[in-house]
Amino acid sequence: MKKRILVAPLNWGLGHATRCIPIINALIDGGFVPVIASDGAALELLRKEFPNLSTIELPSYNIIYTKNGRLFKLKLLKDSPKLLKAIKAEKKAISRILEHNDIAGIISDNRLGVRSKKVPSVFITHQLNVLSGNTTWLSSKMHQKIIKKFDECWVPDTNDAINLSGRLGHVDDFDMPVKYIGPLSRFTKSSNKVKNDLLVLLSGPEPQRSLLEEQLFFNLKDYTGEVVFVKGIVEKKQTKQVLGHITIYNFMTSNLLEKSINESTLILSRSGYTTIMDLAKLNKKVFFIPTPGQFEQEYLAKRLNEMLLAPSCKQEDFNLSKLQEVENYKGLKSINFETNFKDLFGFF
């Protein structure tokens, strides 16, 4: 009998789901049977990627951004009882899943309640430190306390001087087994002929995703090159609309997105960590607009800017002239790291 492994990414944007795709593929290649558990757009996307795998819907965290990014930390604090309630419901759901399914192990990507003492439980995160401004020490301590309830922690980065996550994924001392598994990406670089001058990749929680979409469409009406615009809205059917020089998709599955990135000169996107891993793998030039109030994205964008790899700006400061700054930056580069999935999955 093949061992069944529950893979459960957080539904916060699409990054947690998409970086689980190479793990799910590696599990299949390694003779395991992945069972996907999530909710919302993350679950819908993985169902499209893996139509033959079993899926389970988990309780939703229902995290919604504020229109004013500076108020997001306050809103998270206000919503913390609702979040704790969702985590409690998640734990109950996992107990029921283990009772009625033959599950040999759990891989949770940032779902805080998806663990069990009955089976080996892994937590995937690139945030051993959780940045929250002047409360970073507290948010990091609280997150680390939760992580330690799992059996292992996998960080999708290297533990070398050259890494992608910086201080997010690296701490001086952490009293539990931590494995650096290398950057995760579902993509492969190819030498496709360039067809698009600009590829816009949107994702992330509302209402900030919609606010940026509206702002970019207003700006791009004056753009002279060919644009592919991916809204990051996962629906039952993929849609495509051509408005002059802009081709608009509601979402793309992996194969088309990989092709589109390889065929594009420049990428414009949020500075989410999974996006950074994907674009580094494909050695792309990119301009980042971090989600307002999301300290992690703001830190990553600033770090890559200071390393002269990719320019960025605040959402309210963006205009088309900003894209010219890309010429003065090196672009993202892949990190040579071969993930040993056989060794990782030996944990199960």
C-alpha atoms as a printed R data frame, in Angstrom:
    type eleno elety resid chain resno       x      y       z
1   ATOM     1    CA   MET     A     1   0.000  0.000   0.000
2   ATOM     2    CA   LYS     A     2   1.286  3.445  -0.913
3   ATOM     3    CA   LYS     A     3   1.441  5.902   1.973
4   ATOM     4    CA   ARG     A     4  -1.095  8.730   1.805
5   ATOM     5    CA   ILE     A     5   0.296 12.162   2.735
6   ATOM     6    CA   LEU     A     6  -2.000 15.092   3.504
7   ATOM     7    CA   VAL     A     7  -0.730 18.309   1.847
8   ATOM     8    CA   ALA     A     8  -2.441 21.416   3.216
9   ATOM     9    CA   PRO     A     9  -1.489 24.923   1.989
10  ATOM    10    CA   LEU     A    10  -2.879 28.130   3.457
11  ATOM    11    CA   ASN     A    11  -5.396 29.966   1.301
12  ATOM    12    CA   TRP     A    12  -3.787 33.429   1.410
13  ATOM    13    CA   GLY     A    13  -3.140 34.530  -2.160
14  ATOM    14    CA   LEU     A    14  -2.013 31.639  -4.350
15  ATOM    15    CA   GLY     A    15   1.631 31.380  -3.298
16  ATOM    16    CA   HIS     A    16   1.271 28.720  -0.617
17  ATOM    17    CA   ALA     A    17  -0.702 26.508  -3.001
18  ATOM    18    CA   THR     A    18   1.608 26.955  -5.994
19  ATOM    19    CA   ARG     A    19   4.793 26.233  -4.058
20  ATOM    20    CA   CYS     A    20   3.206 22.970  -2.895
21  ATOM    21    CA   ILE     A    21   2.924 21.842  -6.546
22  ATOM    22    CA   PRO     A    22   6.572 20.651  -6.795
23  ATOM    23    CA   ILE     A    23   6.167 18.886  -3.432
24  ATOM    24    CA   ILE     A    24   3.004 17.117  -4.597
25  ATOM    25    CA   ASN     A    25   4.731 16.070  -7.837
26  ATOM    26    CA   ALA     A    26   7.744 14.803  -5.875
27  ATOM    27    CA   LEU     A    27   5.465 12.800  -3.575
28  ATOM    28    CA   ILE     A    28   3.845 11.148  -6.608
29  ATOM    29    CA   ASP     A    29   7.267 10.422  -8.133
30  ATOM    30    CA   GLY     A    30   8.392  8.978  -4.794
31  ATOM    31    CA   GLY     A    31   5.530  6.480  -4.656
32  ATOM    32    CA   PHE     A    32   3.296  8.359  -2.220
33  ATOM    33    CA   VAL     A    33  -0.354  9.315  -2.677
34  ATOM    34    CA   PRO     A    34  -0.912 13.021  -1.908
35  ATOM    35    CA   VAL     A    35  -4.263 14.096  -0.497
36  ATOM    36    CA   ILE     A    36  -4.851 17.826  -0.928
37  ATOM    37    CA   ALA     A    37  -6.559 19.826   1.816
38  ATOM    38    CA   SER     A    38  -7.254 23.557   1.681
39  ATOM    39    CA   ASP     A    39 -10.065 26.005   0.937
40  ATOM    40    CA   GLY     A    40 -11.094 28.765  -1.460
41  ATOM    41    CA   ALA     A    41  -8.944 29.736  -4.436
42  ATOM    42    CA   ALA     A    42  -5.970 27.677  -3.226
43  ATOM    43    CA   LEU     A    43  -8.024 24.468  -3.232
44  ATOM    44    CA   GLU     A    44  -9.638 25.342  -6.570
45  ATOM    45    CA   LEU     A    45  -6.240 25.912  -8.185
46  ATOM    46    CA   LEU     A    46  -4.803 22.609  -6.922
47  ATOM    47    CA   ARG     A    47  -7.899 20.751  -8.091
48  ATOM    48    CA   LYS     A    48  -7.215 22.087 -11.589
49  ATOM    49    CA   GLU     A    49  -3.531 21.132 -11.370
50  ATOM    50    CA   PHE     A    50  -4.220 17.646  -9.984
51  ATOM    51    CA   PRO     A    51  -7.710 16.574 -11.135
52  ATOM    52    CA   ASN     A    52  -7.038 12.917 -10.281
53  ATOM    53    CA   LEU     A    53  -6.076 13.464  -6.641
54  ATOM    54    CA   SER     A    54  -8.439 13.373  -3.671
55  ATOM    55    CA   THR     A    55  -9.189 16.765  -2.128
56  ATOM    56    CA   ILE     A    56 -10.688 17.849   1.188
57  ATOM    57    CA   GLU     A    57 -12.067 21.288   2.057
58  ATOM    58    CA   LEU     A    58 -10.794 22.771   5.314
59  ATOM    59    CA   PRO     A    59 -12.293 25.633   7.389
60  ATOM    60    CA   SER     A    60 -11.357 29.050   6.006
61  ATOM    61    CA   TYR     A    61  -9.283 31.638   7.892
62  ATOM    62    CA   ASN     A    62 -11.274 34.401   6.111
63  ATOM    63    CA   ILE     A    63  -8.453 36.927   6.334
64  ATOM    64    CA   ILE     A    64  -9.412 40.134   4.549
65  ATOM    65    CA   TYR     A    65  -7.126 43.127   4.033
66  ATOM    66    CA   THR     A    66  -7.963 46.727   4.803
67  ATOM    67    CA   LYS     A    67  -8.072 49.359   2.063
68  ATOM    68    CA   ASN     A    68  -5.545 51.301   4.128
69  ATOM    69    CA   GLY     A    69  -2.476 49.067   4.452
70  ATOM    70    CA   ARG     A    70  -1.272 50.902   7.566
71  ATOM    71    CA   LEU     A    71  -4.322 49.621   9.438
72  ATOM    72    CA   PHE     A    72  -3.785 45.958   8.534
73  ATOM    73    CA   LYS     A    73  -1.848 45.051  11.679
74  ATOM    74    CA   LEU     A    74  -4.614 46.574  13.811
75  ATOM    75    CA   LYS     A    75  -7.239 44.651  11.851
76  ATOM    76    CA   LEU     A    76  -5.322 41.373  12.329
77  ATOM    77    CA   LEU     A    77  -5.266 42.010  16.059
78  ATOM    78    CA   LYS     A    78  -9.005 42.721  16.014
79  ATOM    79    CA   ASP     A    79  -9.650 39.558  13.965
80  ATOM    80    CA   SER     A    80  -7.438 37.326  16.140
81  ATOM    81    CA   PRO     A    81 -10.413 35.697  17.961
82  ATOM    82    CA   LYS     A    82 -11.878 34.739  14.575
83  ATOM    83    CA   LEU     A    83  -8.482 33.381  13.502
84  ATOM    84    CA   LEU     A    84  -8.117 31.322  16.688
85  ATOM    85    CA   LYS     A    85 -11.611 29.958  16.139
86  ATOM    86    CA   ALA     A    86 -10.659 28.916  12.583
87  ATOM    87    CA   ILE     A    87  -7.509 27.166  13.838
88  ATOM    88    CA   LYS     A    88  -9.578 25.296  16.431
89  ATOM    89    CA   ALA     A    89 -12.013 24.214  13.708
90  ATOM    90    CA   GLU     A    90  -9.048 23.172  11.598
91  ATOM    91    CA   LYS     A    91  -7.731 20.917  14.359
92  ATOM    92    CA   LYS     A    92 -11.139 19.233  14.668
93  ATOM    93    CA   ALA     A    93 -11.271 18.746  10.894
94  ATOM    94    CA   ILE     A    94  -7.835 17.084  10.928
95  ATOM    95    CA   SER     A    95  -8.950 14.712  13.699
96  ATOM    96    CA   ARG     A    96 -11.960 13.677  11.597
97  ATOM    97    CA   ILE     A    97  -9.807 13.298   8.473
98  ATOM    98    CA   LEU     A    98  -7.352 11.017  10.283
99  ATOM    99    CA   GLU     A    99 -10.214  9.007  11.742
100 ATOM   100    CA   HIS     A   100 -11.788  8.292   8.348
101 ATOM   101    CA   ASN     A   101  -8.702  8.250   6.090
102 ATOM   102    CA   ASP     A   102  -5.506  6.236   6.133
103 ATOM   103    CA   ILE     A   103  -3.083  9.181   6.393
104 ATOM   104    CA   ALA     A   104   0.605  8.433   7.081
105 ATOM   105    CA   GLY     A   105   1.862 12.002   7.382
106 ATOM   106    CA   ILE     A   106   0.994 15.704   7.170
107 ATOM   107    CA   ILE     A   107   2.654 18.547   5.280
108 ATOM   108    CA   SER     A   108   1.174 21.885   6.334
109 ATOM   109    CA   ASP     A   109   2.170 25.029   4.476
110 ATOM   110    CA   ASN     A   110   1.430 27.732   7.045
111 ATOM   111    CA   ARG     A   111  -1.862 26.184   8.219
112 ATOM   112    CA   LEU     A   112  -1.361 26.497  11.963
113 ATOM   113    CA   GLY     A   113  -3.844 23.841  13.081
114 ATOM   114    CA   VAL     A   114  -3.045 21.136  10.530
115 ATOM   115    CA   ARG     A   115  -1.023 18.742  12.660
116 ATOM   116    CA   SER     A   116  -1.504 15.629  14.758
117 ATOM   117    CA   LYS     A   117   0.417 13.686  17.368
118 ATOM   118    CA   LYS     A   118  -0.789 10.501  15.667
119 ATOM   119    CA   VAL     A   119   1.249 10.985  12.458
120 ATOM   120    CA   PRO     A   120   4.500 12.801  11.543
121 ATOM   121    CA   SER     A   121   3.616 16.461  10.920
122 ATOM   122    CA   VAL     A   122   5.736 18.935   8.935
123 ATOM   123    CA   PHE     A   123   5.334 22.719   8.826
124 ATOM   124    CA   ILE     A   124   6.535 24.610   5.741
125 ATOM   125    CA   THR     A   125   7.372 28.280   6.143
126 ATOM   126    CA   HIS     A   126   9.866 30.878   4.947
127 ATOM   127    CA   GLN     A   127   9.033 33.007   7.997
128 ATOM   128    CA   LEU     A   128  10.871 31.829  11.081
129 ATOM   129    CA   ASN     A   129  10.770 35.551  11.814
130 ATOM   130    CA   VAL     A   130   7.400 37.243  11.229
131 ATOM   131    CA   LEU     A   131   7.947 40.939  10.551
132 ATOM   132    CA   SER     A   132   5.339 43.259  12.054
133 ATOM   133    CA   GLY     A   133   7.152 46.535  12.620
134 ATOM   134    CA   ASN     A   134   7.825 47.350  16.277
135 ATOM   135    CA   THR     A   135   6.092 44.120  17.359
136 ATOM   136    CA   THR     A   136   8.313 41.809  15.253
137 ATOM   137    CA   TRP     A   137   9.831 40.272  18.388
138 ATOM   138    CA   LEU     A   138   6.367 39.272  19.627
139 ATOM   139    CA   SER     A   139   4.921 38.023  16.307
140 ATOM   140    CA   SER     A   140   8.096 36.005  15.667
141 ATOM   141    CA   LYS     A   141   8.038 34.474  19.152
142 ATOM   142    CA   MET     A   142   4.358 33.529  18.806
143 ATOM   143    CA   HIS     A   143   4.905 31.988  15.358
144 ATOM   144    CA   GLN     A   144   7.951 30.021  16.517
145 ATOM   145    CA   LYS     A   145   5.951 28.674  19.458
146 ATOM   146    CA   ILE     A   146   3.327 27.303  17.043
147 ATOM   147    CA   ILE     A   147   5.954 25.857  14.686
148 ATOM   148    CA   LYS     A   148   7.514 23.927  17.587
149 ATOM   149    CA   LYS     A   149   4.258 21.976  17.982
150 ATOM   150    CA   PHE     A   150   5.105 20.259  14.673
151 ATOM   151    CA   ASP     A   151   7.715 17.509  14.332
152 ATOM   152    CA   GLU     A   152   9.820 19.216  11.643
153 ATOM   153    CA   CYS     A   153  10.031 22.585   9.927
154 ATOM   154    CA   TRP     A   154  10.967 22.856   6.241
155 ATOM   155    CA   VAL     A   155  12.197 26.220   4.987
156 ATOM   156    CA   PRO     A   156  12.054 26.689   1.181
157 ATOM   157    CA   ASP     A   157  15.418 28.431   0.935
158 ATOM   158    CA   THR     A   158  19.114 27.762   1.449
159 ATOM   159    CA   ASN     A   159  21.007 28.253   4.705
160 ATOM   160    CA   ASP     A   160  23.920 29.810   2.834
161 ATOM   161    CA   ALA     A   161  25.047 33.425   2.549
162 ATOM   162    CA   ILE     A   162  23.292 33.578  -0.846
163 ATOM   163    CA   ASN     A   163  19.604 33.100  -0.126
164 ATOM   164    CA   LEU     A   164  16.192 34.533  -1.027
165 ATOM   165    CA   SER     A   165  14.409 35.053   2.290
166 ATOM   166    CA   GLY     A   166  17.036 36.994   4.262
167 ATOM   167    CA   ARG     A   167  16.180 37.501   7.928
168 ATOM   168    CA   LEU     A   168  12.682 36.032   7.393
169 ATOM   169    CA   GLY     A   169  13.935 32.471   7.014
170 ATOM   170    CA   HIS     A   170  17.061 32.558   9.173
171 ATOM   171    CA   VAL     A   171  17.419 32.673  12.955
172 ATOM   172    CA   ASP     A   172  20.472 32.196  15.150
173 ATOM   173    CA   ASP     A   173  18.903 29.500  17.302
174 ATOM   174    CA   PHE     A   174  15.726 27.476  16.934
175 ATOM   175    CA   ASP     A   175  15.058 24.568  19.241
176 ATOM   176    CA   MET     A   176  13.512 22.089  16.788
177 ATOM   177    CA   PRO     A   177  14.541 20.193  13.613
178 ATOM   178    CA   VAL     A   178  14.744 22.732  10.744
179 ATOM   179    CA   LYS     A   179  15.620 21.640   7.204
180 ATOM   180    CA   TYR     A   180  16.464 24.092   4.430
181 ATOM   181    CA   ILE     A   181  15.002 22.393   1.369
182 ATOM   182    CA   GLY     A   182  16.003 24.966  -1.253
183 ATOM   183    CA   PRO     A   183  13.775 27.380  -3.181
184 ATOM   184    CA   LEU     A   184  10.628 25.679  -4.509
185 ATOM   185    CA   SER     A   185   9.307 26.374  -7.995
186 ATOM   186    CA   ARG     A   186   7.004 24.508 -10.340
187 ATOM   187    CA   PHE     A   187   8.699 26.139 -13.368
188 ATOM   188    CA   THR     A   188  11.578 25.362 -15.730
189 ATOM   189    CA   LYS     A   189  13.505 27.975 -17.674
190 ATOM   190    CA   SER     A   190  13.260 27.730 -21.468
191 ATOM   191    CA   SER     A   191  14.556 29.736 -24.404
192 ATOM   192    CA   ASN     A   192  11.130 30.587 -25.828
193 ATOM   193    CA   LYS     A   193  10.970 33.495 -28.255
194 ATOM   194    CA   VAL     A   194   9.930 36.682 -26.470
195 ATOM   195    CA   LYS     A   195   6.366 37.697 -27.397
196 ATOM   196    CA   ASN     A   196   5.272 39.982 -24.557
197 ATOM   197    CA   ASP     A   197   6.848 43.250 -23.433
198 ATOM   198    CA   LEU     A   198   5.164 43.069 -20.040
199 ATOM   199    CA   LEU     A   199   3.482 40.345 -17.991
200 ATOM   200    CA   VAL     A   200   1.391 41.476 -15.012
201 ATOM   201    CA   LEU     A   201   0.863 38.872 -12.288
202 ATOM   202    CA   LEU     A   202  -1.696 39.679  -9.612
203 ATOM   203    CA   SER     A   203  -2.607 37.645  -6.555
204 ATOM   204    CA   GLY     A   204  -3.204 38.103  -2.859
205 ATOM   205    CA   PRO     A   205  -6.148 38.908  -0.595
206 ATOM   206    CA   GLU     A   206  -8.879 41.394  -1.318
207 ATOM   207    CA   PRO     A   207  -9.466 44.294  -1.458
208 ATOM   208    CA   GLN     A   208  -5.811 45.074  -2.233
209 ATOM   209    CA   ARG     A   209  -5.717 42.776  -5.278
210 ATOM   210    CA   SER     A   210  -8.656 44.606  -6.866
211 ATOM   211    CA   LEU     A   211  -7.285 48.029  -5.933
212 ATOM   212    CA   LEU     A   212  -3.990 47.310  -7.696
213 ATOM   213    CA   GLU     A   213  -5.795 45.797 -10.695
214 ATOM   214    CA   GLU     A   214  -7.811 48.980 -11.159
215 ATOM   215    CA   GLN     A   215  -4.731 51.180 -10.775
216 ATOM   216    CA   LEU     A   216  -2.669 49.156 -13.262
217 ATOM   217    CA   PHE     A   217  -5.370 49.091 -15.925
218 ATOM   218    CA   PHE     A   218  -5.580 52.890 -15.660
219 ATOM   219    CA   ASN     A   219  -1.793 53.170 -16.122
220 ATOM   220    CA   LEU     A   220  -1.404 50.537 -18.833
221 ATOM   221    CA   LYS     A   221  -3.844 52.158 -21.253
222 ATOM   222    CA   ASP     A   222  -0.904 54.414 -22.212
223 ATOM   223    CA   TYR     A   223   1.649 51.568 -22.426
224 ATOM   224    CA   THR     A   224   2.953 51.046 -25.971
225 ATOM   225    CA   GLY     A   225   4.086 47.413 -25.784
226 ATOM   226    CA   GLU     A   226   2.247 44.078 -25.716
227 ATOM   227    CA   VAL     A   227   0.841 43.246 -22.284
228 ATOM   228    CA   VAL     A   228  -0.439 39.987 -20.785
229 ATOM   229    CA   PHE     A   229  -2.446 40.647 -17.617
230 ATOM   230    CA   VAL     A   230  -3.204 37.763 -15.220
231 ATOM   231    CA   LYS     A   231  -5.722 38.840 -12.579
232 ATOM   232    CA   GLY     A   232  -5.124 35.907 -10.223
233 ATOM   233    CA   ILE     A   233  -8.837 35.143  -9.843
234 ATOM   234    CA   VAL     A   234  -9.308 31.359  -9.887
235 ATOM   235    CA   GLU     A   235 -12.692 30.472 -11.361
236 ATOM   236    CA   LYS     A   236 -14.244 27.301 -12.782
237 ATOM   237    CA   LYS     A   237 -13.289 28.225 -16.336
238 ATOM   238    CA   GLN     A   238 -10.300 30.114 -17.637
239 ATOM   239    CA   THR     A   239 -11.252 33.244 -19.562
240 ATOM   240    CA   LYS     A   240  -9.272 35.284 -22.091
241 ATOM   241    CA   GLN     A   241 -10.100 38.793 -23.284
242 ATOM   242    CA   VAL     A   242  -8.161 40.987 -25.726
243 ATOM   243    CA   LEU     A   243  -8.466 44.762 -25.335
244 ATOM   244    CA   GLY     A   244  -6.117 46.375 -27.852
245 ATOM   245    CA   HIS     A   245  -2.549 45.745 -26.709
246 ATOM   246    CA   ILE     A   246  -3.639 44.011 -23.466
247 ATOM   247    CA   THR     A   247  -4.550 40.308 -23.258
248 ATOM   248    CA   ILE     A   248  -6.380 39.556 -20.009
249 ATOM   249    CA   TYR     A   249  -6.709 36.185 -18.242
250 ATOM   250    CA   ASN     A   250  -8.605 35.552 -15.022
251 ATOM   251    CA   PHE     A   251  -5.975 32.938 -14.071
252 ATOM   252    CA   MET     A   252  -3.418 30.594 -15.604
253 ATOM   253    CA   THR     A   253  -2.515 27.028 -14.691
254 ATOM   254    CA   SER     A   254   1.143 26.093 -14.410
255 ATOM   255    CA   ASN     A   255   1.993 25.164 -18.009
256 ATOM   256    CA   LEU     A   256   0.561 28.321 -19.576
257 ATOM   257    CA   LEU     A   257   1.973 30.550 -16.840
258 ATOM   258    CA   GLU     A   258   5.448 29.042 -17.221
259 ATOM   259    CA   LYS     A   259   5.266 29.602 -20.988
260 ATOM   260    CA   SER     A   260   4.014 33.163 -20.568
261 ATOM   261    CA   ILE     A   261   6.749 34.133 -18.080
262 ATOM   262    CA   ASN     A   262   9.456 32.650 -20.300
263 ATOM   263    CA   GLU     A   263   8.057 34.604 -23.269
264 ATOM   264    CA   SER     A   264   7.934 37.958 -21.444
265 ATOM   265    CA   THR     A   265  10.663 40.592 -21.239
266 ATOM   266    CA   LEU     A   266   9.509 42.139 -17.960
267 ATOM   267    CA   ILE     A   267   7.309 41.005 -15.061
268 ATOM   268    CA   LEU     A   268   5.250 43.296 -12.830
269 ATOM   269    CA   SER     A   269   3.967 41.684  -9.644
270 ATOM   270    CA   ARG     A   270   3.612 41.633  -5.886
271 ATOM   271    CA   SER     A   271   6.768 40.739  -3.965
272 ATOM   272    CA   GLY     A   272   5.375 37.541  -2.473
273 ATOM   273    CA   TYR     A   273   7.999 34.960  -1.599
274 ATOM   274    CA   THR     A   274   6.664 32.250  -3.918
275 ATOM   275    CA   THR     A   275   6.622 34.704  -6.822
276 ATOM   276    CA   ILE     A   276  10.242 35.589  -6.036
277 ATOM   277    CA   MET     A   277  11.222 31.899  -6.037
278 ATOM   278    CA   ASP     A   278   9.474 31.339  -9.384
279 ATOM   279    CA   LEU     A   279  10.965 34.401 -11.098
280 ATOM   280    CA   ALA     A   280  14.446 33.650  -9.733
281 ATOM   281    CA   LYS     A   281  14.211 30.145 -11.183
282 ATOM   282    CA   LEU     A   282  13.418 31.687 -14.582
283 ATOM   283    CA   ASN     A   283  16.054 34.467 -14.276
284 ATOM   284    CA   LYS     A   284  13.583 37.261 -14.946
285 ATOM   285    CA   LYS     A   285  13.675 41.052 -14.818
286 ATOM   286    CA   VAL     A   286  10.881 42.224 -12.535
287 ATOM   287    CA   PHE     A   287   9.339 45.294 -10.938
288 ATOM   288    CA   PHE     A   288   7.709 44.706  -7.538
289 ATOM   289    CA   ILE     A   289   4.777 46.467  -5.860
290 ATOM   290    CA   PRO     A   290   4.486 45.028  -2.320
291 ATOM   291    CA   THR     A   291   1.042 44.653  -0.782
292 ATOM   292    CA   PRO     A   292   0.474 47.729   1.441
293 ATOM   293    CA   GLY     A   293   0.850 46.885   5.114
294 ATOM   294    CA   GLN     A   294   2.332 43.433   4.508
295 ATOM   295    CA   PHE     A   295   5.706 43.793   6.220
296 ATOM   296    CA   GLU     A   296   7.059 40.584   4.700
297 ATOM   297    CA   GLN     A   297   6.540 41.752   1.110
298 ATOM   298    CA   GLU     A   298   7.814 45.239   1.906
299 ATOM   299    CA   TYR     A   299  10.974 43.761   3.427
300 ATOM   300    CA   LEU     A   300  11.603 41.394   0.503
301 ATOM   301    CA   ALA     A   301  11.084 44.175  -2.070
302 ATOM   302    CA   LYS     A   302  13.428 46.517  -0.182
303 ATOM   303    CA   ARG     A   303  16.069 43.787   0.200
304 ATOM   304    CA   LEU     A   304  16.069 42.935  -3.530
305 ATOM   305    CA   ASN     A   305  16.172 46.643  -4.352
306 ATOM   306    CA   GLU     A   306  19.209 47.171  -2.127
307 ATOM   307    CA   MET     A   307  20.911 44.147  -3.728
308 ATOM   308    CA   LEU     A   308  20.322 45.819  -7.136
309 ATOM   309    CA   LEU     A   309  18.341 42.795  -8.325
310 ATOM   310    CA   ALA     A   310  14.864 44.303  -8.749
311 ATOM   311    CA   PRO     A   311  13.340 47.779  -8.321
312 ATOM   312    CA   SER     A   312  10.110 48.413  -6.430
313 ATOM   313    CA   CYS     A   313   7.852 51.152  -5.147
314 ATOM   314    CA   LYS     A   314   4.818 51.724  -2.967
315 ATOM   315    CA   GLN     A   315   1.469 51.021  -4.595
316 ATOM   316    CA   GLU     A   316   0.359 54.666  -4.473
317 ATOM   317    CA   ASP     A   317   3.629 55.819  -6.084
318 ATOM   318    CA   PHE     A   318   3.501 53.585  -9.166
319 ATOM   319    CA   ASN     A   319   3.379 55.016 -12.668
320 ATOM   320    CA   LEU     A   320   4.609 53.748 -16.038
321 ATOM   321    CA   SER     A   321   7.882 55.692 -15.875
322 ATOM   322    CA   LYS     A   322   8.910 53.539 -12.897
323 ATOM   323    CA   LEU     A   323   9.318 50.532 -15.203
324 ATOM   324    CA   GLN     A   324  12.332 52.208 -16.838
325 ATOM   325    CA   GLU     A   325  14.264 51.674 -13.597
326 ATOM   326    CA   VAL     A   326  14.507 47.946 -14.388
327 ATOM   327    CA   GLU     A   327  17.336 48.664 -16.837
328 ATOM   328    CA   ASN     A   328  19.587 49.590 -13.895
329 ATOM   329    CA   TYR     A   329  19.038 46.284 -12.065
330 ATOM   330    CA   LYS     A   330  20.561 42.827 -12.615
331 ATOM   331    CA   GLY     A   331  17.330 40.823 -12.466
332 ATOM   332    CA   LEU     A   332  16.622 37.759 -10.323
333 ATOM   333    CA   LYS     A   333  18.965 34.785 -10.509
334 ATOM   334    CA   SER     A   334  18.373 31.136  -9.729
335 ATOM   335    CA   ILE     A   335  20.103 29.493  -6.771
336 ATOM   336    CA   ASN     A   336  21.822 26.235  -7.590
337 ATOM   337    CA   PHE     A   337  20.255 23.837  -5.076
338 ATOM   338    CA   GLU     A   338  19.025 20.306  -5.650
339 ATOM   339    CA   THR     A   339  16.270 19.348  -3.213
340 ATOM   340    CA   ASN     A   340  16.694 15.811  -1.890
341 ATOM   341    CA   PHE     A   341  13.039 14.801  -1.724
342 ATOM   342    CA   LYS     A   342  13.889 11.163  -1.032
343 ATOM   343    CA   ASP     A   343  15.664 12.195   2.151
344 ATOM   344    CA   LEU     A   344  12.875 14.603   3.124
345 ATOM   345    CA   PHE     A   345  10.098 12.058   2.607
346 ATOM   346    CA   GLY     A   346  12.024  9.468   4.592
347 ATOM   347    CA   PHE     A   347  10.531 11.306   7.570
348 ATOM   348    CA   PHE     A   348   7.233  9.563   6.785
